[in-house]
Amino acid sequence: MALVEMSAVDADHFHRVIVPAARPVVFRGLVAHWPVVEAARNGDEALFDYLSRFDRQEPVATLIGDPEAGGRFFYNDDLTGFNFSTGRARLRKSFDFLLANRDTARPATLAAQSIAADAHLPGFKADNPSPLLDPAIEPRLWLGNRAIVAAHQDPYDNLACVVAGRRRFTLFPPESVADLYIGPFEKTPGGPPISMVSFDDPDLERHPRFARALEVAQVVELEPGDALYIPYLWWHHVRSLEPVNLLTNYWWASEASERGQAFDAFLHAVLALRALPESHRAAWRTIFDHYVFGDPQTATAHLPESAHGMLGELSGEEALRIRKALGQKLAG
């Protein structure tokens, strides 16, 4: 399934039309004017020289995978650990590794992950401003060679901008969760739970529903300067295609922080509801549909506004008071 592509968009249209639609959109050439993209066009050395201008030389999270893994950051065979090592290294060390191995047929896989620009590359954000987002949103950089990141989802909206190399994204809507065979929540390669399916060699006997996921998959290959909007909680599998790849992304949340995080509510629901008898879970499903996922006004239309309580419009102070009471119950 092809993604919607646009060659021009402004911030107003992006936030007023595209984000509320909650569908992925490709923006060709959105950041082609960035100095970092222009540096990358002049070669890997020019790119690394440009980044070095901002580098504070503080170590960043860095993964190294064995050549036998073929670039896939994943679990070991019995899911007790992973098929890669983790550590922290200065960017200069990653630059040198990538340059030394760019002509190697089967190199180890390197991924310098989620590099916070403000902390590690001060000045980068000002030199390469996002044309669509609030300047306060901090970009993160993702540097590596031919790495494969398993399908996962993030509790944020995401604007991913390819700076160097090419990346192939395979996206699925949130409702594909059952068809992607998600792995453990407690022990994950990089934060969020991931799909256990090998996209290179899917085992449809073991994962038969993955065929259904592929029917709704959206695949796109991005060149330097291109950007992709990934909506909140959309699944995305990412393959870097060149010996040197750099991506800058922006995460932002629409959730009000004083109300807590939706994922925390999910964890508590799993803890409190999953082991209940089916009849009890069915009853709670109806209650959740009515009060949480249904039309908010349906639950309160018969009440005066003064009696809406926690079902009405909450101030930040009221939300914090409810969170405090909830915390006390959980602690007890």
C-alpha positions as CSV (number, residue, x, y, z in Angstrom):
1,M,0.0,0.0,0.0
2,A,1.5,3.3,-1.1
3,L,1.8,6.2,1.3
4,V,0.5,9.7,0.7
5,E,3.4,11.9,-0.6
6,M,3.7,15.7,-0.6
7,S,6.4,18.0,-1.9
8,A,5.3,21.1,0.0
9,V,3.6,21.6,3.3
10,D,3.5,24.4,5.9
11,A,3.3,24.2,9.6
12,D,-0.3,25.3,9.8
13,H,-1.5,22.6,7.4
14,F,0.6,20.0,9.1
15,H,-0.8,20.6,12.5
16,R,-4.4,21.4,11.4
17,V,-4.9,18.7,8.8
18,I,-2.2,16.0,8.7
19,V,-1.6,15.3,12.4
20,P,-5.3,15.0,13.2
21,A,-5.8,12.6,10.3
22,A,-3.4,10.2,12.0
23,R,-2.1,8.7,8.8
24,P,1.6,8.5,7.7
25,V,2.7,11.1,5.1
26,V,6.0,11.5,3.2
27,F,7.4,14.9,2.6
28,R,9.9,14.8,-0.3
29,G,12.7,17.2,0.1
30,L,11.4,18.8,3.3
31,V,14.8,19.3,4.8
32,A,17.0,19.1,1.7
33,H,18.1,22.7,2.5
34,W,19.6,21.8,5.8
35,P,23.3,22.4,6.1
36,V,23.8,18.9,7.5
37,V,22.1,17.4,4.4
38,E,24.3,19.5,2.2
39,A,27.4,18.3,4.0
40,A,26.3,14.7,3.6
41,R,26.0,15.2,-0.2
42,N,29.7,16.1,-0.2
43,G,30.6,12.7,1.3
44,D,30.9,10.9,4.6
45,E,34.0,12.7,5.7
46,A,32.3,16.1,5.1
47,L,29.3,14.9,7.1
48,F,31.4,13.9,10.0
49,D,33.5,17.1,9.9
50,Y,30.2,19.1,10.0
51,L,28.9,17.1,13.0
52,S,32.3,17.5,14.8
53,R,31.8,21.2,14.8
54,F,29.0,20.8,17.4
55,D,30.2,17.6,19.2
56,R,30.8,18.0,23.0
57,Q,32.6,14.6,22.9
58,E,30.4,13.1,25.5
59,P,29.7,9.4,25.2
60,V,26.4,8.3,23.6
61,A,24.5,5.0,23.7
62,T,26.0,2.8,21.0
63,L,25.1,-0.8,19.9
64,I,27.4,-3.2,18.1
65,G,25.9,-6.3,16.4
66,D,27.9,-9.3,15.1
67,P,28.2,-9.6,11.3
68,E,26.3,-12.9,11.5
69,A,23.2,-11.1,12.6
70,G,22.9,-9.3,9.2
71,G,22.2,-5.9,10.8
72,R,19.2,-7.1,12.8
73,F,19.2,-6.0,16.4
74,F,17.2,-8.7,18.2
75,Y,17.1,-11.3,20.9
76,N,19.4,-14.3,21.4
77,D,17.9,-17.7,20.7
78,D,16.3,-18.3,24.1
79,L,15.2,-14.7,24.7
80,T,17.4,-14.4,27.8
81,G,19.5,-11.6,26.2
82,F,20.3,-9.9,22.9
83,N,22.4,-10.6,19.8
84,F,24.3,-7.3,20.3
85,S,26.4,-5.5,22.9
86,T,25.6,-2.1,24.4
87,G,27.9,0.6,25.6
88,R,28.7,4.2,25.4
89,A,31.2,5.8,23.0
90,R,32.1,9.2,21.7
91,L,30.8,10.0,18.3
92,R,34.3,10.3,16.9
93,K,34.8,6.6,17.6
94,S,31.6,5.8,15.6
95,F,32.7,8.1,12.8
96,D,36.0,6.3,12.6
97,F,34.4,2.9,12.7
98,L,31.9,3.7,9.9
99,L,34.7,5.1,7.6
100,A,36.9,2.1,8.2
101,N,34.2,-0.4,7.5
102,R,32.2,1.2,4.7
103,D,33.7,-1.0,2.0
104,T,33.7,-4.2,4.2
105,A,31.3,-6.8,2.8
106,R,29.9,-8.0,6.1
107,P,30.9,-5.6,8.9
108,A,29.7,-5.5,12.4
109,T,26.6,-3.4,12.7
110,L,26.9,-0.1,14.6
111,A,24.0,2.1,15.8
112,A,24.6,5.3,17.8
113,Q,21.1,5.7,19.3
114,S,18.8,8.6,20.2
115,I,21.5,11.2,20.4
116,A,19.9,14.3,22.1
117,A,21.1,17.2,20.0
118,D,20.9,19.9,22.7
119,A,23.0,17.8,25.1
120,H,25.5,16.3,22.7
121,L,25.5,18.6,19.7
122,P,24.6,22.1,20.9
123,G,24.0,24.4,18.0
124,F,22.9,21.7,15.6
125,K,19.2,22.4,16.2
126,A,19.7,26.1,15.4
127,D,21.6,25.4,12.3
128,N,19.1,22.8,11.1
129,P,15.7,24.1,12.2
130,S,12.5,22.0,11.7
131,P,10.2,23.7,9.2
132,L,7.1,22.2,10.8
133,L,7.6,22.0,14.5
134,D,8.0,24.1,17.6
135,P,11.6,25.1,17.9
136,A,11.6,24.0,21.5
137,I,11.2,20.3,20.4
138,E,14.7,18.7,20.7
139,P,15.9,16.6,17.7
140,R,17.5,13.3,18.2
141,L,20.1,11.8,15.8
142,W,20.4,8.1,14.8
143,L,23.7,7.2,13.2
144,G,24.9,3.8,11.9
145,N,25.5,1.5,9.0
146,R,23.1,-1.1,7.6
147,A,21.1,-1.6,10.7
148,I,17.6,-3.1,11.0
149,V,15.3,-2.0,13.7
150,A,12.4,-4.3,14.4
151,A,8.8,-3.1,14.1
152,H,7.8,-1.2,17.2
153,Q,5.6,1.7,18.2
154,D,6.3,4.9,20.1
155,P,3.8,6.8,22.4
156,Y,4.6,10.0,20.5
157,D,4.0,11.7,17.1
158,N,7.2,11.4,15.1
159,L,8.8,13.4,12.3
160,A,11.7,11.4,10.9
161,C,14.1,13.2,8.6
162,V,16.7,11.4,6.5
163,V,20.0,13.2,6.5
164,A,22.5,10.7,4.9
165,G,22.0,7.4,3.3
166,R,18.6,5.8,2.5
167,R,16.1,4.2,4.9
168,R,13.2,1.9,4.1
169,F,10.2,2.2,6.5
170,T,7.5,-0.4,6.7
171,L,4.5,0.9,8.6
172,F,1.4,-0.7,10.1
173,P,-1.6,0.9,11.9
174,P,-2.1,0.3,15.6
175,E,-4.8,-2.3,15.0
176,S,-2.1,-4.6,13.5
177,V,-0.8,-5.4,17.0
178,A,-2.2,-9.0,17.0
179,D,-0.7,-9.7,13.5
180,L,2.8,-8.6,14.4
181,Y,3.5,-11.0,17.2
182,I,4.9,-8.6,19.8
183,G,7.6,-9.8,22.1
184,P,8.1,-9.3,25.9
185,F,7.4,-6.0,27.6
186,E,9.9,-6.4,30.4
187,K,13.0,-7.1,28.4
188,T,13.3,-5.3,25.0
189,P,16.2,-4.5,22.7
190,G,15.6,-0.7,22.8
191,G,12.7,0.4,24.9
192,P,9.4,-0.4,23.4
193,P,8.3,-4.0,22.7
194,I,9.1,-5.3,19.2
195,S,7.7,-7.6,16.6
196,M,9.2,-11.1,16.8
197,V,8.7,-11.6,13.0
198,S,11.8,-11.6,10.8
199,F,10.8,-9.3,7.9
200,D,13.6,-10.7,5.8
201,D,12.4,-14.3,6.2
202,P,9.0,-14.4,7.8
203,D,7.9,-17.9,9.1
204,L,4.3,-17.9,8.2
205,E,3.8,-21.3,9.8
206,R,4.9,-19.9,13.1
207,H,3.4,-16.4,12.5
208,P,0.5,-17.0,10.1
209,R,-1.3,-13.7,11.0
210,F,1.7,-11.7,9.7
211,A,0.3,-12.3,6.2
212,R,-2.7,-10.2,7.2
213,A,-0.4,-7.5,8.5
214,L,1.4,-7.3,5.2
215,E,-1.9,-6.6,3.4
216,V,-2.1,-3.3,5.2
217,A,1.6,-2.5,5.4
218,Q,2.8,0.8,3.9
219,V,6.4,0.8,2.6
220,V,8.5,3.8,1.6
221,E,12.1,4.5,0.9
222,L,13.5,7.8,1.9
223,E,16.4,9.7,0.3
224,P,18.5,12.4,2.0
225,G,16.3,15.5,2.6
226,D,13.0,13.5,2.7
227,A,10.9,13.3,5.9
228,L,8.2,11.0,7.1
229,Y,5.4,11.7,9.6
230,I,4.7,8.6,11.7
231,P,1.5,9.0,13.7
232,Y,1.2,8.2,17.4
233,L,1.5,4.5,18.1
234,W,1.9,3.4,14.5
235,W,4.1,0.4,14.1
236,H,7.3,1.0,12.1
237,H,10.1,-1.3,10.9
238,V,13.2,0.6,9.8
239,R,16.0,-0.6,7.5
240,S,19.1,1.5,6.9
241,L,20.4,0.8,3.4
242,E,23.9,2.4,3.1
243,P,27.3,2.0,4.8
244,V,26.7,5.4,6.5
245,N,23.2,6.5,7.5
246,L,22.0,9.4,9.6
247,L,18.5,10.3,10.6
248,T,17.2,13.1,12.7
249,N,13.8,12.7,14.3
250,Y,11.4,14.7,16.5
251,W,9.1,13.2,19.1
252,W,6.3,15.2,20.6
253,A,3.4,14.2,22.8
254,S,-0.2,15.6,22.8
255,E,-0.9,14.0,26.2
256,A,-1.1,16.5,29.1
257,S,1.7,15.5,31.4
258,E,-0.2,16.3,34.5
259,R,-2.7,13.6,33.6
260,G,-0.1,10.9,33.5
261,Q,1.0,8.5,30.7
262,A,-1.4,6.3,28.8
263,F,1.1,3.4,28.9
264,D,1.1,3.5,32.7
265,A,-2.6,3.1,32.6
266,F,-2.2,0.2,30.2
267,L,0.2,-1.5,32.6
268,H,-2.1,-1.1,35.5
269,A,-5.0,-2.5,33.4
270,V,-3.0,-5.6,32.6
271,L,-2.1,-6.0,36.2
272,A,-5.7,-5.5,37.6
273,L,-7.9,-6.9,34.8
274,R,-6.2,-9.5,32.8
275,A,-6.6,-12.3,35.4
276,L,-10.2,-11.6,36.2
277,P,-12.9,-14.1,35.1
278,E,-14.2,-13.6,31.5
279,S,-17.5,-12.3,32.7
280,H,-15.8,-9.7,34.9
281,R,-13.5,-8.6,32.0
282,A,-16.5,-8.3,29.7
283,A,-18.2,-6.0,32.3
284,W,-15.1,-3.8,32.6
285,R,-14.8,-3.7,28.8
286,T,-18.3,-2.2,28.6
287,I,-17.4,0.3,31.3
288,F,-14.1,1.3,29.6
289,D,-15.9,1.7,26.3
290,H,-18.5,4.0,27.9
291,Y,-16.3,6.2,30.1
292,V,-12.9,6.1,28.4
293,F,-13.3,5.3,24.7
294,G,-16.8,6.5,24.0
295,D,-18.2,10.0,23.5
296,P,-17.4,11.9,26.7
297,Q,-20.6,13.8,26.6
298,T,-22.7,10.6,26.6
299,A,-21.4,9.8,30.0
300,T,-22.2,13.2,31.5
301,A,-25.0,14.7,29.5
302,H,-27.6,13.8,32.2
303,L,-25.6,15.6,34.9
304,P,-25.2,19.3,35.7
305,E,-21.7,20.5,34.8
306,S,-21.0,21.1,38.5
307,A,-21.4,17.3,39.1
308,H,-19.1,16.1,36.2
309,G,-16.2,15.6,38.6
310,M,-13.3,13.7,37.1
311,L,-15.4,13.1,33.9
312,G,-15.4,16.8,33.2
313,E,-12.8,19.3,32.2
314,L,-10.0,19.1,34.7
315,S,-7.6,21.8,35.6
316,G,-3.9,20.9,36.0
317,E,-4.3,21.1,39.8
318,E,-7.3,18.7,39.8
319,A,-5.5,16.2,37.6
320,L,-2.5,16.2,39.9
321,R,-4.8,15.7,42.9
322,I,-6.3,12.6,41.2
323,R,-2.9,11.3,40.3
324,K,-1.8,11.7,43.9
325,A,-4.8,9.8,45.2
326,L,-4.2,7.0,42.6
327,G,-0.6,6.8,43.6
328,Q,-1.6,6.3,47.2
329,K,-3.9,3.5,46.3
330,L,-1.3,1.8,44.2
331,A,1.3,2.1,47.0
332,G,-1.1,0.7,49.5
